[in-house]
Amino acid sequence: MRRQFGKWMTAMTENGKGHNAWPYTTVPVDIVGWAVKNRSTLQWTDNSVDIYAGNLDSGGSPQCAPDCGRFFHQDGNYSKCPGGAARHYDRPVLLPDEGGQRHADHGLRHVDGA
């Protein structure tokens, strides 16, 4: 993820100028959670990141807790997020399954640039 975001930042600032006034040359990336339909999808048992199992959006795709999402709380109020502001996420990233399709049981991976 870090490498891919690095490539994106390089592309956004080619020739020393930010595309469409893009101001960033780097974006820090941290994986802070996984969302899955079934917990058994993940083949580890530690709690190094938050796991959201069975929380599905209106289309049936797994999602992390909306109470923790920056998109849902652009005011920065994460008081209903189980871990508070320290456990919020900024951007969900959908991962394809082995067949290359989106919205797989592998869930959403969230990156936090704050």
PyMOL commands that set and color helices and strands:
alter all, ss='L'
color gray80, all
select helices_A, chain A and resi 2-12+14-16+19-21+39-41+66-68+84-87
alter helices_A, ss='H'
color red, helices_A
select strands_A, chain A and resi 31-36+50-53+91-94+108-111
alter strands_A, ss='S'
color yellow, strands_A
deselect
rebuild
show_as cartoon
